[in-house]
Amino acid sequence: MKSSFEQNGGTYRQVGDFNIPNLTLSPEESNITLGRWTLTDLNR
């Protein structure tokens, strides 16, 4: 039985004993600027 991710065209790669989804960003999504508050939250 395929997962909903696979049913929608997603693929996985195996790393050790784990299957990791292969995710990519579209060109529009890859040009995101992180603001001051986002960077502050990431450093917690």
N, CA, C and O of each residue as an XYZ file, in Angstrom:
176
protein
N       0.840     -1.179      0.000
C       0.000      0.000      0.000
C       0.890      1.249      0.000
O       1.808      1.370      0.811
N       0.604      2.168     -0.915
C       1.374      3.400     -1.027
C       0.827      4.456     -0.066
O      -0.371      4.508      0.214
N       1.738      5.295      0.431
C       1.320      6.420      1.265
C       0.700      7.493      0.375
O       0.843      7.457     -0.847
N       0.008      8.447      0.999
C      -0.581      9.542      0.218
C       0.518     10.368     -0.449
O       0.308     10.920     -1.529
N       1.691     10.458      0.188
C       2.831     11.153     -0.402
C       3.241     10.487     -1.708
O       3.472     11.169     -2.706
N       3.333      9.159     -1.708
C       3.699      8.421     -2.920
C       2.595      8.495     -3.968
O       2.884      8.562     -5.163
N       1.349      8.486     -3.545
C       0.230      8.566     -4.486
C       0.222      9.900     -5.227
O      -0.299      9.993     -6.338
N       0.796     10.926     -4.615
C       0.879     12.240     -5.243
C       2.209     12.478     -5.942
O       2.546     13.620     -6.257
N       2.971     11.413     -6.188
C       4.199     11.525     -6.954
C       5.459     11.688     -6.136
O       6.533     11.881     -6.706
N       5.367     11.615     -4.808
C       6.535     11.765     -3.954
C       7.405     10.516     -3.955
O       6.917      9.406     -4.165
N       8.691     10.710     -3.719
C       9.629      9.598     -3.648
C      10.447      9.705     -2.359
O      10.502     10.757     -1.723
N      11.073      8.601     -1.997
C      11.886      8.530     -0.790
C      13.300      8.092     -1.126
O      13.536      7.484     -2.170
N      14.252      8.404     -0.230
C      15.600      7.853     -0.313
C      15.864      7.168      1.023
O      15.368      7.610      2.059
N      16.639      6.097      1.000
C      16.920      5.367      2.226
C      18.227      5.849      2.831
O      19.254      5.899      2.155
N      18.181      6.205      4.111
C      19.349      6.632      4.870
C      19.394      5.737      6.103
O      18.604      5.902      7.033
N      20.319      4.800      6.099
C      20.361      3.833      7.194
C      19.097      2.992      7.172
O      18.773      2.367      6.162
N      18.384      2.980      8.293
C      17.132      2.215      8.388
C      15.899      3.073      8.108
O      14.771      2.600      8.252
N      16.103      4.327      7.712
C      14.991      5.264      7.560
C      14.764      5.635      6.105
O      15.711      5.715      5.323
N      13.497      5.863      5.740
C      13.130      6.396      4.433
C      12.836      7.876      4.607
O      11.924      8.255      5.343
N      13.616      8.713      3.924
C      13.497     10.168      4.015
C      12.849     10.672      2.731
O      13.296     10.316      1.641
N      11.781     11.510      2.837
C      11.148     12.021      1.621
C      12.086     12.954      0.864
O      12.798     13.755      1.471
N      12.085     12.848     -0.459
C      12.850     13.751     -1.322
C      12.002     15.000     -1.547
O      11.012     14.967     -2.278
N      12.397     16.093     -0.917
C      11.646     17.343     -1.016
C      12.476     18.393     -1.737
O      13.684     18.493     -1.522
N      11.830     19.172     -2.590
C      12.492     20.270     -3.284
C      11.597     21.498     -3.208
O      10.380     21.377     -3.068
N      12.196     22.670     -3.301
C      11.453     23.927     -3.325
C      11.334     24.427     -4.750
O      12.244     24.257     -5.561
N      10.206     25.043     -5.044
C      10.043     25.672     -6.347
C      10.905     26.928     -6.369
O      11.293     27.416     -5.307
N      11.219     27.469     -7.554
C      12.042     28.689     -7.623
C      11.443     29.859     -6.831
O      12.185     30.654     -6.256
N      10.112     29.971     -6.797
C       9.476     31.050     -6.049
C       9.701     30.885     -4.543
O       9.906     31.869     -3.832
N       9.661     29.650     -4.063
C       9.811     29.382     -2.638
C      11.259     29.480     -2.173
O      11.509     29.713     -0.991
N      12.205     29.308     -3.072
C      13.607     29.299     -2.676
C      14.172     30.705     -2.452
O      15.290     30.841     -1.954
N      13.427     31.743     -2.809
C      13.894     33.123     -2.640
C      13.225     33.804     -1.449
O      12.876     34.982     -1.527
N      13.045     33.079     -0.354
C      12.390     33.626      0.833
C      13.432     34.320      1.703
O      14.502     33.768      1.963
N      13.116     35.526      2.149
C      13.991     36.267      3.053
C      13.510     36.054      4.479
O      12.336     36.260      4.787
N      14.428     35.640      5.347
C      14.077     35.454      6.745
C      14.221     36.785      7.470
O      15.265     37.434      7.392
N      13.173     37.185      8.172
C      13.204     38.431      8.925
C      13.860     38.256     10.289
O      14.241     37.153     10.682
N      13.976     39.353     10.986
C      14.635     39.357     12.294
C      13.966     38.405     13.269
O      14.658     37.665     13.969
N      12.631     38.400     13.337
C      11.928     37.582     14.324
C      12.011     36.111     13.963
O      12.053     35.271     14.862
N      12.035     35.773     12.708
C      12.190     34.377     12.300
C      13.551     33.867     12.714
O      13.662     32.762     13.245
N      14.593     34.655     12.480
C      15.936     34.252     12.853
C      16.066     34.128     14.374
O      16.766     33.243     14.866
N      15.393     35.011     15.118
C      15.419     34.928     16.578
C      14.793     33.622     17.045
O      15.321     32.970     17.946
N      13.674     33.231     16.442
C      13.003     31.980     16.811
C      13.867     30.775     16.478
O      13.861     29.798     17.226
N      14.612     30.814     15.373
C      15.448     29.691     14.974
C      16.625     29.492     15.928
O      17.135     28.379     16.055
N      17.060     30.561     16.600
C      18.215     30.480     17.495
C      17.853     30.040     18.901
O      18.745     29.954     19.745
N      16.603     29.760     19.194
C      16.209     29.334     20.543
C      16.559     27.924     20.814
O      16.292     27.420     21.905
